[in-house]
């Protein structure tokens, strides 16, 4: 009969326990390694990898994917070929392109190619108030529009950019330039726009002739009416206009003359019977008989109509016995449609 050996059993138990512990440890490490692998996998597919996957359907990758699709969305183009005047700039409008808003591409956009011509002598940048209207809604221009600095009497290309929603329609849209209370330029973009074309373009005025006042002969060479002041890059308030007449002055009579040719020597009578004084004069009077100053101009700033029968009066301190000191120079400004009525 064999006797039990406690030491042997203890040793065996210890061995079995160690073996079991080693087995459990190995299983645990395998599980932990798998978890770590899963975590690494999550980092790869749920971090940058998963973000890429998520982005591809809705995150930044979605924007990239949608951006590529948005760039391919159907566009609508209208060739304008219109020129308007505002804030001392002549603005030639080229092509308007609409990228409409869609369920996955928002907002939509309208881009209009333009050429800015600076009518002033000094360098300037167009900074007017611009918007599109469509269906009773206003869409202000974006700060991302390109409006370059333009040297005096020169031009540069740029664009007008607008963000639009799904309700915007190019066929009913109108481009408006101008702040509240001042003259507005208006350009209908589509055939169904309810607005009229208003260019605010400077209008030539037929005003020829030579008029004698005192010692001087005034030969009128050019005249025009406008709704802005290029020298200030500013647009005038509604119903206010600037009339400018250019002329040459000849010392035609051999008798004494007094005073310079200046604002008190000119008055503009309006069609409604009211009068406006000269706002500015540039003219160096000729002193010697037979000499001429050819680059003179007189400017009037008035509130009133933009068409009708006007009279410019030349008067002053020119002494003489047989030559009139005051003379009326009548002219008519025809209807042009360039200004709002």
Residue pairs with C-beta under 8 A, 6 or more apart in sequence:
42 50
43 49
44 50
45 53
51 59
51 61
52 61
54 61
55 61
55 62
55 63
55 64
56 62
56 65
66 104
66 105
69 104
69 105
70 99
70 102
70 104
70 105
73 99
73 100
73 102
73 105
74 100
75 97
75 98
75 99
75 100
76 97
76 98
76 100
76 170
77 95
77 96
77 97
77 98
78 95
78 96
78 170
78 189
78 190
79 94
79 95
79 96
80 93
80 94
80 95
80 96
80 112
80 187
80 189
81 93
81 94
82 92
82 93
82 187
82 197
82 199
83 90
83 91
83 92
83 93
83 199
83 201
84 90
84 91
84 93
84 177
84 185
84 187
84 198
84 199
84 200
84 201
85 91
85 119
85 185
85 199
85 200
85 201
85 202
85 226
85 227
85 228
86 126
86 128
86 177
86 178
86 185
86 200
86 228
86 235
87 126
87 127
87 128
87 228
87 233
87 234
87 235
88 118
88 119
88 120
88 124
88 228
88 229
88 230
88 231
88 232
88 233
88 234
89 116
89 117
89 118
89 119
89 124
89 126
89 150
89 233
90 116
90 117
90 119
90 201
91 114
91 115
91 116
91 117
91 126
91 177
91 185
92 114
92 115
92 117
93 112
93 113
93 114
93 175
93 187
94 112
94 113
94 114
94 115
95 112
95 113
96 110
96 111
96 112
96 170
96 189
97 110
97 111
97 112
98 108
98 109
98 110
98 164
98 168
98 170
99 105
99 108
99 109
99 110
100 108
100 164
100 166
100 168
101 107
101 108
101 164
101 165
101 166
101 168
102 108
102 166
106 165
106 166
107 163
107 164
107 165
108 163
108 164
108 165
108 166
108 168
109 161
109 162
109 163
109 164
110 132
110 139
110 161
110 162
110 164
110 168
110 170
110 173
111 159
111 160
111 161
111 162
112 159
112 160
112 161
112 175
113 157
113 159
114 157
114 158
114 159
114 160
115 155
115 156
115 157
115 158
116 126
116 147
116 148
116 150
116 155
116 156
116 157
116 158
117 150
117 154
117 155
118 124
118 150
118 151
118 152
118 153
118 154
118 155
119 153
119 230
120 152
120 153
120 230
120 231
120 233
121 152
121 153
121 231
122 152
122 231
123 149
123 150
123 151
123 152
124 149
124 150
124 152
124 233
125 147
125 148
125 149
125 150
126 147
126 150
126 158
126 233
127 147
127 233
128 177
128 178
128 179
128 235
129 140
129 177
129 178
129 179
130 140
130 141
130 145
130 160
130 175
130 176
130 177
131 138
131 139
131 140
131 141
131 162
131 175
131 176
132 138
132 139
132 141
132 162
132 164
132 168
132 173
132 174
132 175
132 176
132 189
133 139
133 173
133 174
133 176
133 195
134 164
134 167
134 168
134 169
134 170
134 172
134 173
134 174
135 167
135 168
135 169
135 172
137 165
137 167
137 168
139 162
139 163
139 164
139 168
140 162
141 160
141 161
141 162
142 161
142 162
142 163
144 161
145 158
145 159
145 160
145 161
146 158
146 159
146 161
147 158
148 156
148 157
148 158
149 156
150 156
160 175
169 190
169 192
170 189
170 190
171 189
171 190
171 191
171 192
171 193
172 190
172 192
172 193
172 194
173 188
173 189
173 190
173 193
174 186
174 187
174 188
174 189
174 193
174 194
174 195
175 186
175 187
175 189
176 184
176 185
176 186
176 187
176 195
177 184
177 185
177 186
178 184
178 185
178 235
179 235
181 237
181 238
182 235
182 236
182 237
182 238
183 200
183 227
183 228
183 235
183 236
183 237
183 238
183 339
183 340
184 198
184 200
184 340
185 198
185 199
185 200
186 195
186 196
186 197
186 198
186 340
187 197
188 194
188 195
188 196
188 197
196 337
198 337
198 338
198 339
198 340
199 338
200 226
200 227
200 228
200 235
200 338
200 339
201 338
202 224
202 225
202 226
203 224
203 225
203 226
203 306
203 333
203 336
203 338
203 339
204 222
204 223
204 224
205 223
205 224
205 225
205 243
205 331
205 333
206 223
206 331
206 332
206 334
207 220
207 222
207 223
207 245
207 329
207 331
208 220
209 219
209 220
209 329
210 217
210 218
210 219
210 220
211 217
211 218
211 220
211 314
211 327
211 329
212 218
212 252
212 253
212 323
212 324
212 327
213 265
213 314
213 315
213 316
213 318
213 323
213 324
213 325
213 326
213 327
214 253
214 257
214 316
214 317
214 318
214 319
214 320
214 323
214 324
214 325
215 251
215 252
215 253
215 254
215 255
215 256
215 257
215 318
215 319
215 320
215 323
216 249
216 250
216 251
216 252
216 253
216 257
216 261
216 285
216 286
216 318
217 249
217 250
217 252
218 247
218 248
218 249
218 314
218 329
219 247
219 248
219 249
219 250
220 245
220 246
220 247
220 329
221 246
221 247
221 248
222 245
222 246
223 243
223 244
223 245
223 246
223 331
224 243
224 244
225 241
225 242
225 243
225 244
225 306
225 333
226 241
226 242
226 244
227 235
227 236
227 240
227 241
227 242
227 306
227 339
228 234
228 235
228 236
228 242
229 235
229 236
229 242
236 242
236 301
237 303
238 340
239 303
239 304
240 301
240 302
240 303
241 301
241 302
241 303
241 304
241 306
241 339
242 279
242 299
242 300
242 301
243 268
243 299
243 300
243 302
243 310
244 297
244 298
244 299
244 300
245 297
245 298
245 312
246 295
246 296
246 297
247 296
247 297
247 298
248 292
248 293
248 294
248 295
248 296
249 261
249 283
249 285
249 286
249 292
249 293
249 296
250 286
250 290
250 291
250 292
251 257
251 285
251 286
251 287
251 288
251 289
251 290
251 291
251 292
252 289
252 290
253 289
253 320
253 323
254 289
255 319
255 320
255 323
256 319
257 285
257 317
257 318
257 319
258 317
258 318
258 319
259 265
259 316
259 317
260 283
260 285
261 281
261 283
261 285
261 296
261 316
262 281
262 283
263 277
263 278
263 279
263 280
263 281
263 298
264 277
264 278
264 316
265 278
265 281
265 314
265 315
265 316
266 277
266 278
266 281
266 298
266 300
266 312
266 313
266 314
266 315
267 275
267 276
267 277
267 278
267 312
267 313
267 315
268 275
268 276
268 277
268 278
268 300
268 302
268 310
268 311
268 312
268 313
269 275
269 310
269 311
269 312
269 313
270 276
270 302
270 304
270 305
270 308
270 310
271 304
271 305
271 307
271 308
271 309
271 310
272 304
272 305
274 304
276 300
276 301
276 302
276 304
277 300
278 298
278 299
278 300
279 299
279 300
279 301
280 298
280 299
281 296
281 297
281 298
281 299
282 295
282 296
282 297
283 293
283 296
283 297
283 298
284 293
284 296
285 293
286 292
286 293
298 312
306 333
306 336
306 338
306 339
306 341
307 333
307 334
307 335
307 336
308 332
308 333
309 330
309 331
309 332
310 330
310 331
310 332
310 333
311 328
311 329
311 330
311 331
312 328
312 329
312 330
312 331
313 326
313 327
313 328
313 329
314 326
314 327
314 329
315 325
315 326
315 327
316 325
316 326
317 325
318 325
319 325
